[in-house]
Amino acid sequence: MIAHHPEKGRFMISGIFIQYGIAGAILLDMTLEERIDITDKRLVLKIPGTSADPHINEVISLMSHDPRPRRVEYWVRKLARHYNKYKRQVLAGLANKRMVRIEERKFLGLIPYRRSYLIESYTRSNLVRQLKNELLTTTRELSSSNMAIAGLIEACRMHRILSDDREELKNIRSRLKKIIKESPVSDAVSQTISQVQAAIITSVTAAIVASTAGGRH
């Protein structure tokens, strides 16, 4: 919702950030539902039961059938490879809630593609406003869900979605870095959120470096 353009049928960040952001968001959702945990720096499935979200069910199945626990970075990169499917599932879920309208189109009348449009932008605008206010005006500890979203904003470089004012952007970036660096890791949820955030940032950075290097050849 935050990354989606409020009026146009597109996202406001580049594809590579959407790719890893969706992968990270799935793992963060599972963290907040306390379905996964970190043990010896490896992600462990705690609750293998079903979810109302098809993309989470698929990830539960993948983890259940994996022969051994894997590092968080492994799962971020594995899910990122199939992000188009997960993106369709997430958008379909938002469409079922009547928050998004999906249009089926064809390029040159032959190649099918989709466009998604927010049906009402109040929910997104309200979420952006609340996050911005929390980051700029409060010093108290963020809730687990807002800490997860803040990490995604930093990892996917979505700062300008919150503000285009130079001074505000400077303060937002500073606050986000502080939150990620100093966030409490006393409980399993906070620790897993921190590990997922770090894995997203590492994976995005590696992907950007690889694509830049490839462009030089």
C-alpha positions in Angstrom: 0.0 0.0 0.0 2.8 2.5 0.9 4.8 1.7 -2.2 1.8 1.9 -4.6 1.1 5.2 -6.3 -2.1 6.8 -4.9 -3.6 7.5 -8.4 -1.6 5.8 -11.1 -1.4 2.1 -11.8 2.2 1.6 -10.8 4.5 1.5 -7.8 6.6 4.5 -6.7 9.9 2.5 -6.2 11.9 0.5 -8.7 11.4 -3.2 -9.4 14.4 -4.4 -7.4 13.0 -2.8 -4.3 9.5 -4.3 -4.9 11.1 -7.6 -5.5 13.0 -7.8 -2.2 10.5 -5.7 -0.3 7.7 -8.2 -1.0 9.9 -11.1 0.0 10.9 -9.3 3.2 7.3 -8.2 3.9 6.1 -11.9 3.8 8.7 -12.9 6.3 7.9 -9.9 8.5 4.2 -10.8 8.4 5.1 -14.3 9.5 7.3 -12.9 12.3 4.5 -10.7 13.6 2.2 -13.7 13.6 5.0 -15.5 15.6 5.1 -18.3 12.9 8.9 -18.0 12.6 11.8 -17.5 14.9 15.6 -17.2 14.8 17.8 -19.9 16.3 21.6 -19.9 15.8 21.2 -17.3 13.1 18.8 -19.6 11.2 15.2 -19.1 10.5 13.0 -21.8 12.1 9.3 -22.4 11.4 7.4 -22.4 14.7 3.7 -22.7 13.6 3.2 -24.7 10.4 -0.6 -24.3 10.5 -2.5 -22.6 7.6 -3.0 -18.9 7.1 -5.7 -16.8 5.4 -3.0 -15.5 3.0 -2.1 -17.9 0.2 1.4 -16.5 -0.2 2.1 -17.2 3.5 0.7 -20.8 3.1 3.1 -21.4 0.2 6.1 -20.2 2.2 5.0 -22.3 5.2 5.0 -25.3 2.8 8.4 -24.4 1.4 9.9 -24.2 4.9 8.2 -27.4 6.1 9.7 -29.4 3.3 13.2 -27.9 3.5 15.6 -30.6 4.9 17.4 -28.1 7.3 17.0 -24.6 8.8 18.4 -21.9 6.6 19.8 -18.4 7.2 17.4 -15.5 6.7 19.3 -14.2 3.7 18.6 -17.5 1.9 14.8 -17.1 2.4 14.8 -13.5 1.4 16.6 -14.3 -1.9 14.6 -17.5 -2.6 11.2 -15.7 -2.2 12.5 -12.7 -4.2 13.0 -14.9 -7.2 9.2 -15.6 -7.2 8.1 -12.1 -6.3 5.8 -11.7 -9.3 3.6 -14.5 -8.1 3.5 -13.2 -4.5 2.8 -9.7 -5.8 -0.2 -11.0 -7.7 -1.4 -12.8 -4.6 -1.0 -9.8 -2.4 -2.8 -7.5 -4.9 -5.6 -10.1 -5.3 -6.1 -10.1 -1.5 -6.3 -6.3 -1.5 -8.8 -6.5 -4.4 -10.9 -8.9 -2.4 -11.0 -6.3 0.4 -12.0 -3.7 -2.2 -8.9 -1.6 -1.6 -7.4 -2.2 -5.0 -8.9 -2.5 -8.5 -7.1 -4.8 -11.0 -7.4 -4.2 -14.7 -6.4 -6.9 -17.3 -4.9 -5.4 -20.4 -3.0 -6.5 -23.5 0.1 -4.8 -25.0 -0.3 -4.4 -28.7 -3.5 -6.5 -28.3 -1.4 -9.6 -27.7 0.7 -9.7 -24.5 -1.5 -9.7 -21.4 -0.5 -7.6 -18.4 -2.1 -6.1 -15.3 -2.5 -2.7 -13.8 -3.6 -2.1 -10.2 -5.2 1.1 -8.9 -6.1 2.1 -5.4 -9.8 2.3 -5.1 -9.5 4.8 -2.2 -6.3 6.4 -1.2 -7.4 7.4 2.4 -6.0 4.2 4.0 -2.6 4.7 2.3 -2.5 8.4 3.1 -3.4 7.8 6.7 -0.7 5.1 7.1 1.9 7.4 5.5 0.9 10.3 7.7 1.0 8.2 10.9 4.4 6.8 10.1 5.8 10.2 9.3 4.5 11.7 12.5 5.9 8.8 14.6 9.3 9.1 13.0 9.5 12.9 13.2 7.6 13.8 16.4 8.0 10.9 18.9 10.9 9.4 20.6 9.1 6.4 22.2 9.7 2.9 21.1 7.8 1.9 18.0 5.3 -1.0 18.0 6.5 -4.3 16.4 4.4 -3.7 13.3 5.6 -0.1 12.8 9.1 -1.2 13.5 8.8 -3.8 10.7 7.3 -1.2 8.3 10.1 1.3 9.2 12.7 -1.3 8.3 11.1 -2.0 4.9 11.0 1.8 4.2 14.8 2.0 5.0 15.7 -1.2 3.2 13.7 -0.3 0.0 14.7 3.4 0.1 11.1 4.6 0.3 12.0 7.8 2.3 10.6 10.1 -0.4 7.2 8.4 -0.1 7.0 9.9 3.4 8.2 13.4 2.5 9.9 15.4 -0.2 11.1 18.1 2.1 14.9 18.1 2.4 15.0 18.7 6.2 12.3 16.2 6.9 14.0 13.6 4.8 17.2 14.1 6.6 15.5 13.6 10.0 13.5 10.6 8.7 16.6 8.9 7.4 18.5 9.6 10.7 15.6 8.3 12.8 15.2 5.1 10.6 18.9 4.3 10.9 18.7 4.7 14.7 15.6 2.5 15.0 17.2 -0.3 13.0 20.6 0.0 14.8 19.2 0.4 18.3 15.9 -1.5 18.2 15.4 -3.9 21.1 16.2 -7.5 20.5 15.1 -8.7 23.9 12.2 -10.8 22.6 12.1 -13.3 19.7 9.8 -11.1 17.5 12.1 -8.0 17.7 15.2 -10.2 17.1 13.6 -11.8 14.0 12.4 -8.4 12.7 16.0 -7.1 13.0 17.5 -10.1 11.3 15.0 -9.9 8.4 15.6 -6.2 8.0 19.3 -6.8 7.8 18.9 -9.6 5.3 16.7 -7.4 3.0 19.3 -4.5 3.1 22.1 -7.0 2.4 20.2 -8.7 -0.5 19.1 -5.4 -2.1 22.6 -4.0 -1.9 24.1 -7.1 -3.4 21.5 -7.1 -6.2 22.1 -3.5 -7.1 25.9 -4.0 -7.1 25.5 -7.0 -9.4 23.2 -5.2 -11.8 25.5 -2.2 -11.9 28.5 -4.4 -12.6 26.6 -6.2 -15.3 25.7 -3.0 -17.0 29.4 -2.1 -17.4 30.2 -5.2 -19.5 
